[in-house]
């Protein structure tokens, strides 16, 4: 009977740790996506500025 309880407790710990890792990964993924959007917007602004400079130089 004791072996079954220890086994069930081990499975419970594994499930809890997997849930923690899942939600931690989800929050890190959200943070990385936000940072990626910031970098993307900065690159778009730089690209627009480069095109404006090229137009001014072409005149």
Secondary structure, DSSP 8 states (H G I E B T S, - for coil): -HHHHHHHHHHHHHHHHHHHHHHHHHHHHHHHHHHHHHHHHHHHHHHHHHHHHHHHHH-
